[in-house]
Amino acid sequence: MKAVLAIAGNTFREAMRDRILYLFLGFAILLLVGSKVFGMLTVGDETKVILDLGLAGLQFFSMLIAVMMSVVLISREIESRTVFVILAKPVRRWQFLLGKYLGLVATVALNLSFMTAILVAVLAVYRHELRAGVLLVALMTLLEMVLVAAFATLFAVLTKPILGSVLTLGVFLIGHVSQDLWLLTRHLPGAATRAVVTVVYHLVPNLERFNFKTEVVHSLPVPAAAVGWAVSYGLAFTGVVLVLACLQLGRKDLV
């Protein structure tokens, strides 16, 4: 475990020095602060507009950081063969991959916390409101990104960097419409087409399980059972994907 934590810490420090991270973070800050402007220009409850845009921004930019940083922190190590320097030490392949993954998750968590703090500050300054639901959405977004980062790690091992990023984005997008895909199978012609869509539905996680933005924006009650199920679902799915990634890296010819 000591090796895993050492790699995770080094990965986190490496990520915090990367310029692309600050580019995404800068855009996120602009969106969060600019949500006040959109709120003023929109007819309706200004607080709901700020919350809606702000919470969507948390999710979107956290996803971008998870996807792009996985390319920088994992694929680059494998492609440049610098992984050999680490594996030459008493470090197993699964320890290397798990350390990289934990460093990536720590990077996403720190930036998500920073963006959440900005959103809370915007609400407090402009609307004089504090909503505990924002913290719930932030935690659920982090759990979602933990799962997305696991897929990014798997694809970083399986494919080239660009294709891995595209596949991870595909998982994110399909994961948010998976329920619609399931309903679509009832109307698709041909058994083969329905079978393909059904397979995709079961392989890709239903990321809408982590989405409680509507409840928070409209001040609706959040069922504790739904939160508990989302946590269990996310952690179990993440564990399976990480095991697959470690097994694949163990078989991968790095020469």
N, C-alpha and C positions, 0 to 999 in steps of 0.2 A: 504493500500500500504506500510505502514511503516513496518508491519510484514513481508511482502514479501521481501522487501529490506534487512531487518535484517537477514532473513534466507539465502538469496542469498549471503550476505557478509560472513556469517559464513561458508556456503558451499564452497565458493571460498577459504577461508583461510584453510579449512580442505583439499581441493584438493591440494593446493600448498605444503602441508606437506607430501603428499603421495609419497612414493618412486617409485611406478610404473610409475608415471608421468615423473619423471626424467629419467627413463630407456627409455621410448619412445622418449623423447626429445633428449637424448644422441644419439640414433640411427639416429634420423632425422638430427642432426648436422653432424654426420659422413657421411650420404648420401649427404647432401648439399655440404660439403667441398670436399668429394670424387668425386663429379660429375666432378670436374676439371680433375681428373685422368682419368675418363672414357672418357672425351672429348679429351684428348691427345692420348688415345689409339684407338679412333674411326676415321675412314676415313670420312671426311666431315667437315662441319662447326662446329667448336668447341663450339661456342656460342650457337648454336641450341641444341647441345647435353647437355650442362650444363643447359640450360633453360628447356629442356624437362624432364630431370631427376629431376631437382630441383622442378619444379612445380608439378610433379607427387608425389614427396616426401611430399610436403606441404599437398596435398590432402590425401594421404595414412595415414600419421601419425596424422593428425588432426582427421581423422575418428577413428583411434585406440583410441586416447585420449577420444573422445566423447563417444565411446562405452564402454570402460573399466571404465571410470570415472562414467558413469551412474550406473554401477553395484556397485561401491564403495560408491557413494554418495546417491543413492536412495534405491536400493535394500537392502543394508546393514541396513539402518535405519528401513525398514519395517520388514526384517527378524529377526533382533535383538530386535524388539519391542521398540527401543529407540524413535520411533515416538510418543509413548504415552506421553513422557516427554514434547514434543513440543505441542502436541494437548491438553494437560492438561491446557495449557495457553489459553488466548483468541485468538486462531489461528484456522482458518478454514482449512479443508483438502486441498481445492484448493489453499489456500495461501501457505501452506506447499509445495505442489508439484510445484507450479509456482516459489517459491523461490529457491527450489532445482534446477529446470531447468535453471533459470537465472544464478545461481552460476556456473552450468556446462558450460553454454554458455560463461560466462566470462572467465572461465579457458581455454576453447578452443581458444577464441579470443586472449588472452594474449600469449599463446604458438604459435599460428599461426603468430601473429605479430613478435614474436622473430625469428621464422624460416624464415619469409619473409625478415626480416632485414639481416639475415645471407646470404640468396640467393643474395640479392641486393649487399652486400659487396663482395661476391665471384665474381660477374660479374664486379664490379667496380675495384677490385684489379687485377684480372687475365685478364679480357678482356677490361677494361677501357670503359665499356658501362653502361648506365643507361636506363632502359626501363620502361616507365610508365605503360605499359601493365601488368607488374608483379604485380603491386598494384591492377589492375582490377581483375586479376585471383585470387589474395589473397582475395579480397572482395567477389567474387563469390563463392570461396571455403568456406568462412565463412558463407555465406548464405546457402550453401548446408549443412554445418555442423549444422546450426541452425535447419534445417529440420530433419537431421539424429538424432540429439539429442532429438528432439520431439518424434520420433519413439522409441528411446532408453528409454525415460521417460515412454511412454505408455507401452512398453513391461516390464519395471521394475515393473509396477503396476500389469500387467496381469499375469506374469509368474515368474518362478524361475530365479535367476541371470544368470546361464549358458545358459539356453534356451533363455532368453531375449537377451543376447549378440549374440547368433547364429541367432536369428530372425532379429536383427538389421543389422548384417553383410549381411544377405540375402536381406534385403531391399536395402542396399547399392549396392550390386552386381547386383541384378535384375534391380535396378533403372538405372544402366548404360547400360543395354542391353534391356531395355523395348521396344525401337523402333524396335529392331530385333525380339522381341517376337511378336509384332504386325504383322510384315511381315511374321513371321512363321505361324501364324494362317491361312494364305492362302494356306499353303502346308500341314497342318496336316490332317491326315485321321480321320474321325469321328466327328460328331457334338459335342459330349460331351467333347472331348479333346479340340476342338477349343473354346468351351464355358469356360472351366477352364482357359485357357491361356488368354482369353479376360478379365475375371474377375480379374486375377492377374495384367494384364496390367493397368486396371483402378484403382486398389487399391494401387498399388505401384507408387510412384512419378517418373517422368522421370528426373533423375538427370543429364542427358546429357544437359539439358537446361542451366545448370550453367557452362558448360565446354567451355571455350574460350581459352584453352591452345594452340590449333593449330593455331589460329589467331595470338596470341602473339609470339609464337615461330617462325613463318614464316613471321612476320611483315605484316599481312593482316589486312584490316580494320574491325573493330568490329561494327556491326549495332547497333545504339542506341535503336532501337525498340526491338531487341533481348534481350538487357540488361534490358530494362524496363519490358518486358514480364517475364523475369526470376525472377526479383524482386517481381513482383505482384504474380506470380505463387508460388514462394517459401513462401512468407509471408501468403498467403491464405491457402496453404496446411498445413503449420506449425500451424496456428490458429485452423484448424479443428482437427488435431491430438492432440493438447494440450487440447482442449475442451473434446475430447473423454477420454483422460487420467484423467482429473479432474472428469468427471462423473463416471468413473470406480472406482477411489479411493473413491469417495463419497459413492458408493454402497458396497465397499469391506469390508468384515468382518476381522478386524485386530486382533481379539482376538485369 
